[in-house]
Amino acid sequence: MTNRRSFLKQSVAASTGVFYIAKTSWAQKSPGDTMNVAVIGFGGRGKGHISSYKGLKNEGVRIAALCDVDTNVLGKEVEAFDKDKQKVRGYSDLRKLLENRDIDAVSIATPNHWHALASIWAIQAGKDVYVEKPVSHCVWEGRQIVNAARKHSKIVQTGTQSRSSRKGIAEAVKYVQEGNLGKILLSRGLCYKRRPSIGKSEGEQPIPESVEYDLWCGPGPKGPLMRKKLKYDWHWTWAYGNGDLGNQGIHQMDIARWFLGEMELSPSVWSVGGRLGYEDDGETANTQIIYHGYEKAPLIFEVRGLAESKEGKNMDKLMQTSKGVKFQPKPGKDGQEGVNGAGVGVIVECEGGTVVVPNYSGAIVFDKDGQEVKKFEGSEDHFKNFINACRSRRVDDLHADILEGHLSSALCHTGNISHLLGKKNDPDAILETIKGDKFATDSFERMKEHLAKNKIDLTKEILTLGPVLKMDGKTERFIDHEAANGMLKDKYREPYVVPEVV
Ligand SMILES: NC(=O)c1ccc[n+]([C@@H]2O[C@H](COP(=O)([O-])OP(=O)(O)OC[C@H]3O[C@@H](n4cnc5c(N)ncnc54)[C@H](O)[C@@H]3O)[C@@H](O)[C@H]2O)c1
């Protein structure tokens, strides 16, 4: 049985940083060798990583090590491996794990603020990496992972598994990009997902005994815990998470950008929204529109964390996109609204029709009258794709190379930067500002309707309108906006510093 004391010992031993020497990568072993994988962080998501790699046993994949800063979580998992008579090493400090030369690849499912540093350290230690979305907590560090991956010739997969929908979404993207529906007019991402209040704590909360808190905080600030739950609810704090935009939303942001074929950050971005409907310990917006002004066509992203109405039902209304195509709303389990099943999805409006991506594995094409004309369906195993690419050593074999992950994650971050620099504004003033853009106006009108149904009084709970920020896509710096540029990079806590030189 794993005990807390032995893990603490390991952590202390490694607490002052490690000098890494690039090691032999898997490719240098002979083909057919077992590939040793380690999973880092297994709260909700990492458990899925573990079972996915277990499922690849016949492909020569072995989980050789596990790492979590929570000794309870780690102990239980190590014990389960023991019971199955499988040898696995447990670590609480990922730096110790990275010193293990037998590990070929790591799979990272820690909270967001650790993604970049863990990935870069792993790459420098000679490992290939699968890293969860968003790959970064801020724009700069995402680019640093890309730089590290290229410099050290490592394979780095992003955990945006929709990219492995090859016969589904990928085919739909191809269909649109071949011009079958004419020009794209708008790519719209939706994240209509119920996010109830996380409650309001009274003062500092106790850190669970089993958690090595310094390691949990890592590159983020190490302050008192000011929310009831350490785990998962970090998503709604700026220090460790990126709101639902960077949680569920990044999946759909990625698909929306994929259709547009854009490989740079948007030349302009603004946000409108707020955390509305309840007062809790969360900070990030639960209701938000992000507008990315790509020249070809805008990418609009809508986040709605409240139910469709105060009562959480009322799904009778047909929603209408600005092209006039009618979609049947399909209520989610928790009474969340949706568009043709795409409550969490993507809608690409083109001159000759519309494509709806209602899930992670397919897409439906509608003509201008709203008649279904085509369906694309089919998904592959995203983890297997990673393993295959580790073996072939070809970045092109990856379905979600880190560059794609960086760009889509960064589109969430730049939207949030506009929000954080925003000012409270009344709805009429907001409408006045955006009225020249019919897509933005349509999104905002629907947001207002949705808030009204939730009995949000916008004269009391005031929306934040962010500035329009101009971006130089080549340098990934905002143009003439010092405050926004200051938010492209986090302030790291020694010794957990994302390196300038990778
Ligand atoms: N691709 C997907 O569909 C998908 C789905 C859910 C979550 N995610 C992503 O997975 C990540 C984890 O989400 P979650 O819901 O599992 O969060 P969580 O808070 O439930 O779990 C995170 C786990 O990481 C551990 N941890 C924290 N710091 C660590 C460190 N330095 N080293 C090792 N372990 C550490 C924690 O103890 C915890 O067990 C997030 O980035 C999230 O965006 C992806």
The ligand as an SDF file (V2000), in Angstrom:
LIG
                    3D

 44 48  0  0  0  0  0  0  0  0999 V2000
  -10.3240   15.5290  -23.4290 N   0  0  0  0  0  0  0  0  0  0  0  0
  -11.3820   15.5120  -22.6760 C   0  0  0  0  0  0  0  0  0  0  0  0
  -12.4780   15.1580  -23.1130 O   0  0  0  0  0  0  0  0  0  0  0  0
  -11.2780   15.9390  -21.2430 C   0  0  0  0  0  0  0  0  0  0  0  0
  -12.3310   15.6470  -20.3600 C   0  0  0  0  0  0  0  0  0  0  0  0
  -12.2070   16.0540  -19.0360 C   0  0  0  0  0  0  0  0  0  0  0  0
  -11.0790   16.7510  -18.6200 C   0  0  0  0  0  0  0  0  0  0  0  0
  -10.0810   17.0320  -19.5040 N   0  0  0  0  0  0  0  0  0  0  0  0
   -8.8770   17.7740  -19.0680 C   0  0  0  0  0  0  0  0  0  0  0  0
   -8.1490   16.9550  -18.1790 O   0  0  0  0  0  0  0  0  0  0  0  0
   -7.5030   17.7340  -17.1960 C   0  0  0  0  0  0  0  0  0  0  0  0
   -7.8350   17.1960  -15.8140 C   0  0  0  0  0  0  0  0  0  0  0  0
   -9.2020   17.3800  -15.5600 O   0  0  0  0  0  0  0  0  0  0  0  0
   -9.9530   16.6070  -14.3780 P   0  0  0  0  0  0  0  0  0  0  0  0
  -11.3750   16.8850  -14.5490 O   0  0  0  0  0  0  0  0  0  0  0  0
   -9.4860   15.1960  -14.3620 O   0  0  0  0  0  0  0  0  0  0  0  0
   -9.3840   17.4000  -13.0960 O   0  0  0  0  0  0  0  0  0  0  0  0
   -9.2800   16.9000  -11.5930 P   0  0  0  0  0  0  0  0  0  0  0  0
   -9.0260   18.0680  -10.7570 O   0  0  0  0  0  0  0  0  0  0  0  0
  -10.4570   16.0220  -11.2820 O   0  0  0  0  0  0  0  0  0  0  0  0
   -8.0180   15.9150  -11.5980 O   0  0  0  0  0  0  0  0  0  0  0  0
   -6.6990   16.3470  -11.7480 C   0  0  0  0  0  0  0  0  0  0  0  0
   -5.7800   15.3260  -11.0990 C   0  0  0  0  0  0  0  0  0  0  0  0
   -4.4290   15.7580  -11.2690 O   0  0  0  0  0  0  0  0  0  0  0  0
   -3.7220   15.6280  -10.0340 C   0  0  0  0  0  0  0  0  0  0  0  0
   -2.6020   16.5630  -10.0650 N   0  0  0  0  0  0  0  0  0  0  0  0
   -2.5880   17.9040   -9.8660 C   0  0  0  0  0  0  0  0  0  0  0  0
   -1.3540   18.3950  -10.0260 N   0  0  0  0  0  0  0  0  0  0  0  0
   -0.5640   17.3290  -10.3270 C   0  0  0  0  0  0  0  0  0  0  0  0
    0.8230   17.1800  -10.6130 C   0  0  0  0  0  0  0  0  0  0  0  0
    1.6530   18.2180  -10.5960 N   0  0  0  0  0  0  0  0  0  0  0  0
    1.2990   15.9410  -10.8680 N   0  0  0  0  0  0  0  0  0  0  0  0
    0.4770   14.8530  -10.8480 C   0  0  0  0  0  0  0  0  0  0  0  0
   -0.8420   14.9420  -10.5880 N   0  0  0  0  0  0  0  0  0  0  0  0
   -1.3530   16.1710  -10.3410 C   0  0  0  0  0  0  0  0  0  0  0  0
   -4.7690   15.8980   -8.9760 C   0  0  0  0  0  0  0  0  0  0  0  0
   -4.4130   15.3670   -7.7080 O   0  0  0  0  0  0  0  0  0  0  0  0
   -6.0010   15.2080   -9.5760 C   0  0  0  0  0  0  0  0  0  0  0  0
   -6.0690   13.8570   -9.1920 O   0  0  0  0  0  0  0  0  0  0  0  0
   -7.9790   19.1710  -17.4220 C   0  0  0  0  0  0  0  0  0  0  0  0
   -6.9710   19.9070  -18.0460 O   0  0  0  0  0  0  0  0  0  0  0  0
   -9.1940   19.0390  -18.3020 C   0  0  0  0  0  0  0  0  0  0  0  0
   -9.3510   20.1440  -19.1540 O   0  0  0  0  0  0  0  0  0  0  0  0
  -10.1710   16.6160  -20.7900 C   0  0  0  0  0  0  0  0  0  0  0  0
  1  2  1  0
  2  3  2  0
  2  4  1  0
  4  5  1  0
  4 44  2  0
  5  6  2  0
  6  7  1  0
  7  8  2  0
  8  9  1  0
  8 44  1  0
  9 10  1  0
  9 42  1  0
 10 11  1  0
 11 12  1  0
 11 40  1  0
 12 13  1  0
 13 14  1  0
 14 15  2  0
 14 16  1  0
 14 17  1  0
 17 18  1  0
 18 19  2  0
 18 20  1  0
 18 21  1  0
 21 22  1  0
 22 23  1  0
 23 24  1  0
 23 38  1  0
 24 25  1  0
 25 26  1  0
 25 36  1  0
 26 27  1  0
 26 35  1  0
 27 28  2  0
 28 29  1  0
 29 30  1  0
 29 35  2  0
 30 31  1  0
 30 32  2  0
 32 33  1  0
 33 34  2  0
 34 35  1  0
 36 37  1  0
 36 38  1  0
 38 39  1  0
 40 41  1  0
 40 42  1  0
 42 43  1  0
M  CHG  2   8   1  16  -1
M  END
$$$$
